[in-house]
Amino acid sequence: MVLTIWYFSNSRGLHTFPSTGSKPRPWRPLSNQHDEGTFHWTEATEHYPVETMILLPSGSPVTIPKIQHFFEQETQQARFFRERRLKAVRASFLHSWEGYKKNAWMRDEVAPVTGGYRNTFGGWSATLVDTLDTLWIVGLKDDFEMALENVSNIDFTTTEEGTLNVFETTIRYLGGLLSAYDLSNGKYPVLLEKATELGGMLYAAFDTPNRMPLTRWDWRSSAVGKSQEADETVLVAEIGSLSLEFTRLTQLTGDPRYFDAIQRITDEFDRAQQKTRLPGMWPVFVNARQLIFDHNTFTLGGMSDSLYEYFPKQHMMLGGLTQQYRKLYEDSIDVIKKYIFYRPLTQHNQDVLLSGSARVNVMDKIILDPQAQHLACFTGGMVGIGAKIFDRPNDLAIARKLVDGCIWAYNNTVTGIMPETFHTASCEDPTDCEWDQHRWYTAIASRQTETGGDTTLTADQRVEYNIETKKLSPGFTDIADRRYILRPEAIESIFILYRITGDTTLQDRAWEIFQRIEKYTRTDIANAAIDDVTVKNPRKVDSMESFWTAETLKYFYLIFSDPELVSLDQYVLNTEAHPLKRTV
């Protein structure tokens, strides 16, 4: 998931395509007949039509190395403990799901502290659609079918929101519908029908002179026929993380427009990769209107994350029939390992890695900012998958160190839960990283200057004042955002590394983290974000984003399930943890 902050707008007219199962079918437009309150996108004006479509790659199938470990038959005792943990996770999911059903049915999110609801993502029942595949995975087929009855009544051609977040809509709604369709083996055609309806609306956001989409889209302007352009400041993750969902929609419908739309974006990123301020990576902000990539900040954290995540996953989705996505990943990961991943100074000398950020100054010097983010914890899983499918065995150790770095961050707070963002002391030479309190103090002093008004404090006393008042555990030098908002990225990578290695100690770490999250976030209604992981009794925030039931609990459930349930050799999980079938 990424944090997003910028707005845009756009227009186009298009066709919507019917679905009759998983096989591609010839497409035809919907009727122009109007239902009350429904806008038919076939009637919108298309200002910049595509003359020649970029088609899905074809050719002889390519063998992609397997990802999953070969799991031996477990002992009776091991199965007993695994299934006991599995039941606890399922019970937690049921608690939150029932809270949503009772208090916020057909709304986007439940308010887990006060009850009631809020609409935050278009008013299309975000939690319901985002959670469909989890319902299927945990075996709640009756609830799944009940939810489908309501999904069939959602009008995905219009929304109460004036500005539509194309990225969030794609990963949560489009991904959720396609995943539920894939997991249920096409048994419920309404899922693909609704995905196609939504895809038709989203496609209109690409009707710009250069076919780059409006990521924050004034869809009403499109509906009335206004011509629009891509914005000059967009988040790189928002424009670069639409490929899996749009590709799968093309695969299932036979409509080439969706793949064409995202492939044009990929081609522009390919052309720009070696021309940025940090060649190999792309900056956090890009100018989508003029296709300029000259911003100077680079990260795998919020606002950039899923751009990189999708390269190896799109390679799998396309069956390796093009090497473009492998090239994009491999040309970026070597730069990332050099300038973004770093070893933090830890009290017990753990050999772990975190993912930071880099800034290129006016002298073209690359400067590491050792700020870690919960969002960046996905990197362990990404590097692990890349190590397997691209035959990069040395990267598997890096993947494990990244996973262990996030586990260390969890263990380094009083609640045992990692904060949203924090800074650490970093070791420029990863082989010279033995704990030294003076080094830690020096790193704190470089960031903290507060004295509480006492001008007589020595340098060490000033540092100790900041350690106490800001609750800095050993190794942390600052905590900019102390919240935990039910995020999935740490358990995501723990799960992936478990499926890759078969290391059962990762299940133990997952169980420890799950218990802490349950302890501090559970309410009478569901589960809630908390405001400060550095205090013993954090305040619960009246928010439960849909990714709690769509991602976080799904990953906790899958790590204690039979490894063949949602096998990583059969499915690609999008950035909202929606499994999409690998069919090539």
N, C-alpha and C positions, 0 to 999 in steps of 0.2 A: 504494500500500500504506500501511496505517497501523500505528502502534505501539499496542498495546492492553494494558490493565492491570486491568480490573475484571470481577467475576463476578456472575452472576445465575442464576435458575432459573424453570421454568414447566411447563404441561401442556396437553394437548388430545387429542381423538380425531378421526380423519379418514379419508378415502378415498384410495387411491392409484389412479392412472389409467393405463390402457394406452396404448401408442403404436403407430400403424401408418403412420407417415410424417409429413410436414410439415403436412398439413391438419388443422385442428381436428376432433376427434372427440367424440361424446357420451361422457361419463365414467361409469364404474361402479366399485364397490369391488372390490378384490382379494378372493379367497377368504379365509376365516378359518383355513384349514388351516395348521398350524404346521410349519415345518421346524425341525430342531434348531438352537437358538441364535438363531432369528429371532423378532423381535417384530413383530406385524402391527399397524400404527397404527390400523387400522379398529376395533380392540377397545379403544382407549383412551377414557377418559371425556372428553367435551368439556363444559367447565364454562360457557363464555361464547360460545355459537354466534352467528354473524352472522345477523341476521334478513333483511337486504336487501343483496345484493352490489353493490359499486361496479363497474360494467362498464368494459371498455376504451372509450375515446372513439370515436365513429363520426362519419361525415360525409364530405363531399367531400374528396378528397386536397388537401393544401396543398403548394405548391412551396417547398422549402427550398433556398436558394442552395447551389451546389456549393462544396466545400471544396478539392478538389485543383487544383493548377496544371495548365495544359495543357502537357504536355511535348513539345517538338519531338524529332524523331528524332536520337539522339545520334551523334556521330562514331565511327568505328571505334576510334580511340585512346581516347576516353572510355569506350567499352564495355569495352575491354580492361582498363583500370585498375579500373573498377567491378566487373567479374566476378572479377578477381584478389582484390579485397577480399572479395567475396561468398564465394569459396571458402575464404578464411582464417576467416571467421566460421563457416561450415558445419563446417569442420574442428574448430574449438573446441567447437561444439555436440556433434559426434560424440564428442569426447574425454570430455566430461562425461556424456553419455548412456551411453556404453559403461561408464564408471566406475560409474554408478548400476546398470546392468544386471548387472554382474559382482559388485558388493559389497552392493547394497541392494535387489535386485529385490522388488517388492511391499511395500516399506517406504516410510515417508514421505520420508526423506532419506538420502543417502549421507554418510558421514564422510570428507571428501576428503583428509584427512591420514593418518589411521590405517587407513582402510578400515572396513568394517562399516557400521552404519546406526543411525538413531534414528527413533522415531515421535513426532512433535510435533503432528500435526494429525489426530487421530482414528484413526490407524493404517489409513487407507483407501488407502494408496499415493499420497500427495500428489504426489510428483514425477512419477509415472507419469500420473495423471489431469491434472495441471496442464500437462503437456508434450504431451498428445495432439495439440493443434492445431499446435504447433511441428513435430512429426514430419510432419504433413501438409504444412505450408508449405514445409519444406525438402526434401520429396520422398522421405521415408523411409516409403513406403507399406507395405513388408513389416513394418517395426518397428511401424507404426501398427496393422496388423491383428493382429500378435502381442500388442500391448498390449491390444487390444480383447478378445481371448480371456480375458485375466486380469481386465479390468474387469467382464466378465459374471459373474464369480464373487465380486465384492465385495458384501457385504451392507450396503447403505446404510440399513438400518432399525435398526442397533445399532452401538455403538462401544465400544472398550476404554476410552475417556476418560470419566471421571465427569461432567466439565463440558465442554460443547460450545461452542466459539466459533462462534456463528451467522454472524457476518460473514465470518470467514476461510473457513469451510466453504462459504459461498455464493459468494465470489469465486473461490476456487481450484477447488473440486470441481464445484459446480453450473455455474459459468461455464465450466469446462473441458469438461464433458460437452456442454453446449449449443453451445459454439463448435465442437467437433469434429463435432457433428451438422450444424451449419450449413455449415461449410466443405466437408464431404463430401456436401452436397446431400441429406441424409437417406438416404444409401445404407446406413447401418448403424443399423437401428432400436434396437439394444441401447443406444445412447447416449441416446436420448430415454427409453427405458424406465428406465434407471438414473437419469437426471436426475429423472424423475417419482417414482421411489422415494425419492430423497433429498429432493426437494421436499416429499413427503408428511411426512417426518419433521420437516423444518425448520418446516413450517407449524404444527406443534404448539407451537412456541415463542411463537406469537402468541395462544394461548388464555389471555388475561388479561382482567380487567374492562374495561380501556379499549382492548384489542386492540393495545397496544404490546408488542413482542416482548421476550423475555428474551435479551439479547445474549450473556451467558455462562450457559448453560442447563443446569440439573440435569435432564437428560432422563429419568433413571431415575424421578424423582419423578412426572413426567408419565405414564410408562409404568404406574405403579401407581395412577394416578387421583388424585393429590394436586392440589389447587387452588393456583395460584401467581399472583403479581403481578409486574408490571414493577418494575425496581429504581429506587431513588431517586437513584442516581448512575451514569450511563452515558456512554460516550464518544459524542459527537455523530456521528462518522463511522461508528461501528458500527451505530447505529440508523438512520442516514440514508442508507446506501449499499447498499441491497438492491434498488433499483428495477429496474435493467436486467435482472438475472437472473430475478427473479420475473415481470416483465412478459413477457420472452421465453418463459418457461415457459407462461404463460397463452396467448400467441399460438400456440404450437405444439400445445398439448394441448386448447385450448378450455375448460379448467377455469378459471372466473373467480376462484377463491379467492386465487390468488397475486397477481394484480394488485390485488384488493380489499385484501389485507393491506398492501401497500406504499403504496397510495394513501391509506390512513388515516393513515399516518405523514406523508406529504407534506402532507396537509391540516392537520395539527397544526403542522407547521413553517411553513406558509403563514400560519396565524393568529398565530403568535408572532413573525414576522419583524420587524415594526416595534415590538415591545414588549420587546426585549432591552436590556441595558445599552448596547449599541452597535447601534442600530436598522439593520436591513439584514443583519446577520450573526447567527450563532448561537454561543453560547459553547462552549468545549471540553467542558464537562460539562453534562448536562441531567438533570432529574428526570423520568424516564419514567413513574413511577407517578402523580404529580400534575400532570404536564405543566407544569413550572416551568422557565423558561429564564433564571435570574437570576445565573448565574456571571459573573465579570468578566474572563475571559481569552478572547481571540479570536485565531485563527490560521488559516492554510491549511497549516500543517505537520502533523506527526503528531497523530493523534487527531481531526482535523477534515477533513483533505484531501479525501477522496473524496466527502464530502457535497456540496461545491461542484462538483467534477468531473462529478458525475452529472446536474446540472441541464441543461446543453446536450445531453448525450448522451441523456437520457431524452426530451427534446424531439424529437430525431431518431428515437428508437426508436418513439415514438408518431406519427411522421409529421406533427408540428406540428398535430395535431387538437385539441390544447388549448394555450392560451397560458400555462397556469399555470407550467410549468417555465421558460419564457422570462422570465416576470415574476420568479420566484425568483432566477434568474441575474442579470438586469439590475439588480434592486434591491440585490443584494449586491455586484456587481462595482464599482459606482461608489463604494461605501463602502470596499471593499478597496483601490482605487486611491488613495484619500485617506489611509487610515490604516495599511495593511499593507505595501504595496509601498514600497520606499525605495531611494534611490541610495546605494551605499557609497562611501566615500573610497578611491580606488585610486591606486596609485603612478604609473600612466601615464594617469590621467585618463579611463579608459574610461567612456563614458556607458551604464552598465548598471543593472539593477534586481535587487534581491533581495526575497524575500517574508519578512517578519518576523512579529512578534506584537504585539498591543496589549492593554493592561490598562486597565480603567476604575477609577479610584480612588474613594475615598469622597466626593470632591468632584465626581464625574462628569467628571473630566478624563481624556482619552484619552492614554495614554503609550505611545509606541513602544518595543518591545524589539527592537533590531536583531540578533536571533538568526536566522541562516539555517539551514535544514535541507536535507539531500539530498532528503528526502521532498517538500519544497515545490517542487522543481524541475519537478514536473508542471505548474505554473501557466502556464508559457510555452505549452505545448500547449493547455491549457484556454482561455486567453485568445485564442489564435489561432483555435481552432474557433469560439468565441463571436463573434469579429470577423467571420468569414465567414458563419455561418448566421443571425446576427441583424443583419447589415448595420451593423456598427460598425467602419468602416474605420480610424478613428483608433486603435483598440485593437490593430491588427496591429503597429504600431511598439512598443507596450508589450510585446506578446508576444515580439518579437525581443529587446528589452532584457532581459527575464527569462531568455530562453535564453542570451544573452551573459553575463548575470550568473553563471549556473551554469558556463559555460565558463571564465569568469575564476576562479571558485573552484577548478576543476580545475587550472588552470594555476598556481595560487598555492601549491602545495605541492611538496616535493622529489620526490615520486613522480608528480606530475601527476594525482593523484586527489583528489577532494573528500572532506572528512571528513563524518561523519554530522551533526554540529551544530557551529556556531561563531558567535562574535560578531564584528561589524565596527564600525568607525567609520562613522557615518551622517551624511549631509548633510541638514540640516533643509530647506534651500533647494536643490533639485536643480540650479539654475543657478549655485550658488556651491559648487563641489565640486572646486576645484583642489587637487592634492596639496600637503599641508603637513605636514611631519614633526611639528611642534608639535601640530597637531590630532590626529594619530595618537597621539602620546605622551599627550596629555590624555585621550583616549578609553581608552587602556590603563590609565592611572592611576586612572580612575574604577572600574575593575573589579579591578585587581590590586594587592595590598598586600604581597606576599611580599618578603622581603629576604634570605633565606638566613641570618638571624640577625645580619646586619651592620647595626647601627643607625646607622652613620655615612654610609650612602649618601644622596646627594642625590636629589631627586625624579626627575631624568633617569636617574641611575644605577639607581634602583629599577626604573624602567620598562625599562631596558636589560637588567637582570638577568632580568626576567620574559620579555622577548623571547627571550633566549638559552635560558633553562631550559624555557620552554613552546613554543619553536620557532614563534614567531609571525611569519609572513610579513607583508610590508607590507600594511596594511589590516585584518588580523585583530587582534582585541583579546583574544580568548580562544577556546579550543577545548575544549568540554566533552566531546565524544565524537570521538575520533580515528580510529575504525574506518571501514573500507569493507566492507560486508557483501554486495557484489555487487548493489547496488541498481540499478533501471532508470530512475529518474525523469528524469535528465538526458538520456539518449539517447532517452527517450520524447518529450520536447519537441523535441529536435533533429530527430528523425524527422518529427514532425508539422509543424514549421515548414518542413522541406524539402519535404514533400508539398504544403504550401500555397503556397510561394514559388518552388520550383524552384531555389533558390540552391545551387549545387554546393559552395560553400565550407562549407556545413553538413555535407556528406558528408566533407569533409577533416577537419573538427573531430571528427566521429564516429570516423573512422579513427584519429586520434591518440589519442583516449580509449580506443578498443578495444585498441590496441597496449599502452598502459600497463597496463590492467587485466590483459591476458594475461600481461604480464611479471611482475607482482607476485602474481598469484593462482593461476596454474597449478600444479597438483601432478601427481604421477605417476598419480593416480587420477582427478581431475576439476579443479575450481577451488574455491578456498577464500577465505573472508573473511580480511581482514588487520586487525591490531590497531592500527596507527598509520601513517597516510598521511604523517606529517611526518618520518619517518626513512627513511634510504636502503635499509635492509634490514628491512622490517616482518615481524613474525612472523605466520605463517599460523595461522588459527583453524580448528579442526576442524569447520567448518560450511559447508554449501552449501544455502541455502534453495531451495525449489522455484521461486521466482520467477527464479532465474538462468536456467533453461532455459525457463521459461514466458514471461518478460517481457524480461529484459535482452538475451539473445542473439536473441530474436525481433525486437526493435526494431533491433538491429545488422544482422540479416539483411535486414529489410525496407527499411532505408534504402539498401542496395546492390542491391536487387531491381528488377525492372520495376515502375514506379509503379502498374500496374494490379493487381499482386498484393496482395490485401487493400486495395482502394481505400477511402479514407475516405468516399467517396460511396455505397458499398454496404454498409459494415459500421460498427458502433459497437464500439469496443474497451472492455471493462470495465476496472476498475482493476487487474486482473491480466493485462491485455493479451490477453484472450480476445475475438476478433472475433465479434460477434453480428450476424446479418443484418438489415438494414433492409428490412422487407417492406411497410411502409405507404407 
